[in-house]
Amino acid sequence: MIASLPVARLQDQFGDAVALHAPLAKFTSARIGGAADVLLTAGSAKQLAAMVTVLWETETSFLVMGGGSNMLVSDAGVRGVVILNKARKVKIDREAATVWAESGSNFGAVARQCGRSDLTGLEWAAGIPGTVGGAVVGNAGAHGGDVAGNLILAEVLHHQYGRQEWTPAQLEFEYRSSRLKYHPGQAVVLAASFKAAHGDAETIKQKMDEFLAFRKRTQPPGASMGSMFKNPPGDFAGRLIDVAGLKGLRVGQAQISELHGNFFLNHGDATAAEVFALISQARQTVKEKFEVQLELEIELAGEWKA
Ligand SMILES: Cc1cc2nc3c(=O)[nH]c(=O)nc-3n(C[C@H](O)[C@H](O)[C@H](O)COP(=O)(O)OP(=O)(O)OC[C@H]3O[C@@H](n4cnc5c(N)ncnc54)[C@H](O)[C@@H]3O)c2cc1C
């Protein structure tokens, strides 16, 4: 496979930012997954755009990875190219009460930085792992807030239309989803700007601390992908998994959390196959008991056998 990739051109243009046969597990929050044939590490939005442009020009398929906190990478890894997004510049405009961040910035850190600058409105995001880009793609949300509610615009590079600024309406946000989610590889988020409002750093910190304490009480610590399934209309995936008696179920080193049924944990060397066995079991049992088809919130990345 690697022979069919434009490795020489990538190395020529991006030098040390190119790695071959690169293990991906350490770049994911679940610490699971095989290697990418080629891993490109983008250090800025400009470099991210340049990398994506070469890949489109050479008709090479690729996967953008932010914090890897909403994906399960297969044990076989990813054939082709993965771009690890470390574009992390952030600019806060205190007067206008807005923040602009490159898409590889940690979203929670951006929210906390706003708080320290007396900007309120992003408290809900303080505990969300992953990047601004991943948050825009999946319309991340918590505690009653979501990206759709705060986003001013996303700077997007589109394979056909080039560089554009997309409004929330153009992103077609839905629950944990956007237009970008359904068209992987066709457009990438380079940066995004968010609106906030003037507030008081101490009050903002208190609110963030409350949200973080709530997470600590209700979500298990350790390596995971966060919520495995979307909540079905009018219900909670975690509640259904709990009532189905599946909390604590273990396959190898993977386990459905005893604290929260929608969190699947890696206790050490769990494989993607072990996590997938738990996913299948949870889906099947919930379907049999409650006639509810659980839909994955996380994304299966890489090579999966049909
Ligand atoms: C402990 C824990 C708690 C969590 N809590 C929450 C929560 O409260 N609310 C919530 O919504 N989520 C939560 N999550 C899930 C996850 O953190 C979010 O979905 C997050 O926004 C994903 O960002 P990421 O950078 O890790 O995305 P990744 O997992 O790296 O990528 C997700 C998808 O986005 C695409 N993508 C990433 N960056 C770009 C880009 N720049 N351009 C184009 N496509 C891109 C990827 O290709 C992939 O398709 C939690 C996860 C964990 C582990």
The ligand as an SDF file (V2000), in Angstrom:
LIG
                    3D

 53 58  0  0  0  0  0  0  0  0999 V2000
  -13.5310   11.2620   28.7250 C   0  0  0  0  0  0  0  0  0  0  0  0
  -14.2460   11.8470   27.5370 C   0  0  0  0  0  0  0  0  0  0  0  0
  -15.2900   12.7190   27.7240 C   0  0  0  0  0  0  0  0  0  0  0  0
  -15.9710   13.2650   26.6190 C   0  0  0  0  0  0  0  0  0  0  0  0
  -16.9950   14.1450   26.8380 N   0  0  0  0  0  0  0  0  0  0  0  0
  -17.6370   14.6760   25.7790 C   0  0  0  0  0  0  0  0  0  0  0  0
  -18.7170   15.6030   25.9700 C   0  0  0  0  0  0  0  0  0  0  0  0
  -19.0600   15.9810   27.0870 O   0  0  0  0  0  0  0  0  0  0  0  0
  -19.3410   16.0880   24.8700 N   0  0  0  0  0  0  0  0  0  0  0  0
  -18.9850   15.7330   23.6050 C   0  0  0  0  0  0  0  0  0  0  0  0
  -19.5830   16.2220   22.6380 O   0  0  0  0  0  0  0  0  0  0  0  0
  -17.9850   14.8640   23.3960 N   0  0  0  0  0  0  0  0  0  0  0  0
  -17.2950   14.3320   24.4360 C   0  0  0  0  0  0  0  0  0  0  0  0
  -16.2800   13.4350   24.2220 N   0  0  0  0  0  0  0  0  0  0  0  0
  -15.9630   13.0030   22.8320 C   0  0  0  0  0  0  0  0  0  0  0  0
  -14.8670   13.8540   22.1480 C   0  0  0  0  0  0  0  0  0  0  0  0
  -13.9860   14.4110   23.0940 O   0  0  0  0  0  0  0  0  0  0  0  0
  -15.4560   14.9690   21.3100 C   0  0  0  0  0  0  0  0  0  0  0  0
  -16.2830   14.4280   20.3160 O   0  0  0  0  0  0  0  0  0  0  0  0
  -14.3690   15.8230   20.6580 C   0  0  0  0  0  0  0  0  0  0  0  0
  -14.9460   16.9950   20.1410 O   0  0  0  0  0  0  0  0  0  0  0  0
  -13.6220   15.0910   19.5460 C   0  0  0  0  0  0  0  0  0  0  0  0
  -12.5110   15.8770   19.1660 O   0  0  0  0  0  0  0  0  0  0  0  0
  -11.1610   15.1950   18.6320 P   0  0  0  0  0  0  0  0  0  0  0  0
  -10.2360   16.2800   18.2520 O   0  0  0  0  0  0  0  0  0  0  0  0
  -10.6450   14.2250   19.6330 O   0  0  0  0  0  0  0  0  0  0  0  0
  -11.7020   14.4420   17.3590 O   0  0  0  0  0  0  0  0  0  0  0  0
  -11.1090   13.1220   16.7000 P   0  0  0  0  0  0  0  0  0  0  0  0
  -11.5550   11.9340   17.5020 O   0  0  0  0  0  0  0  0  0  0  0  0
   -9.6720   13.2570   16.4610 O   0  0  0  0  0  0  0  0  0  0  0  0
  -11.8830   13.1430   15.3010 O   0  0  0  0  0  0  0  0  0  0  0  0
  -13.2850   12.9920   15.2410 C   0  0  0  0  0  0  0  0  0  0  0  0
  -13.7430   13.1960   13.7900 C   0  0  0  0  0  0  0  0  0  0  0  0
  -13.4990   14.5390   13.4000 O   0  0  0  0  0  0  0  0  0  0  0  0
  -12.6510   14.5830   12.2600 C   0  0  0  0  0  0  0  0  0  0  0  0
  -11.7760   15.7510   12.4180 N   0  0  0  0  0  0  0  0  0  0  0  0
  -11.0280   16.0890   13.4940 C   0  0  0  0  0  0  0  0  0  0  0  0
  -10.4140   17.2720   13.2830 N   0  0  0  0  0  0  0  0  0  0  0  0
  -10.7620   17.6670   12.0340 C   0  0  0  0  0  0  0  0  0  0  0  0
  -10.4400   18.8030   11.2380 C   0  0  0  0  0  0  0  0  0  0  0  0
   -9.6210   19.7640   11.6670 N   0  0  0  0  0  0  0  0  0  0  0  0
  -10.9970   18.8900   10.0110 N   0  0  0  0  0  0  0  0  0  0  0  0
  -11.8250   17.9300    9.5270 C   0  0  0  0  0  0  0  0  0  0  0  0
  -12.1590   16.8250   10.2410 N   0  0  0  0  0  0  0  0  0  0  0  0
  -11.6340   16.6950   11.4850 C   0  0  0  0  0  0  0  0  0  0  0  0
  -11.8850   13.2780   12.2860 C   0  0  0  0  0  0  0  0  0  0  0  0
  -11.4040   12.9410   10.9970 O   0  0  0  0  0  0  0  0  0  0  0  0
  -12.9650   12.3530   12.7800 C   0  0  0  0  0  0  0  0  0  0  0  0
  -13.8200   12.0590   11.7150 O   0  0  0  0  0  0  0  0  0  0  0  0
  -15.5900   12.9000   25.3030 C   0  0  0  0  0  0  0  0  0  0  0  0
  -14.5090   12.0090   25.1140 C   0  0  0  0  0  0  0  0  0  0  0  0
  -13.8340   11.4950   26.2180 C   0  0  0  0  0  0  0  0  0  0  0  0
  -12.6770   10.5760   25.9800 C   0  0  0  0  0  0  0  0  0  0  0  0
  1  2  1  0
  2  3  1  0
  2 52  2  0
  3  4  2  0
  4  5  1  0
  4 50  1  0
  5  6  2  0
  6  7  1  0
  6 13  1  0
  7  8  2  0
  7  9  1  0
  9 10  1  0
 10 11  2  0
 10 12  1  0
 12 13  2  0
 13 14  1  0
 14 15  1  0
 14 50  1  0
 15 16  1  0
 16 17  1  0
 16 18  1  0
 18 19  1  0
 18 20  1  0
 20 21  1  0
 20 22  1  0
 22 23  1  0
 23 24  1  0
 24 25  2  0
 24 26  1  0
 24 27  1  0
 27 28  1  0
 28 29  2  0
 28 30  1  0
 28 31  1  0
 31 32  1  0
 32 33  1  0
 33 34  1  0
 33 48  1  0
 34 35  1  0
 35 36  1  0
 35 46  1  0
 36 37  1  0
 36 45  1  0
 37 38  2  0
 38 39  1  0
 39 40  1  0
 39 45  2  0
 40 41  1  0
 40 42  2  0
 42 43  1  0
 43 44  2  0
 44 45  1  0
 46 47  1  0
 46 48  1  0
 48 49  1  0
 50 51  2  0
 51 52  1  0
 52 53  1  0
M  END
$$$$
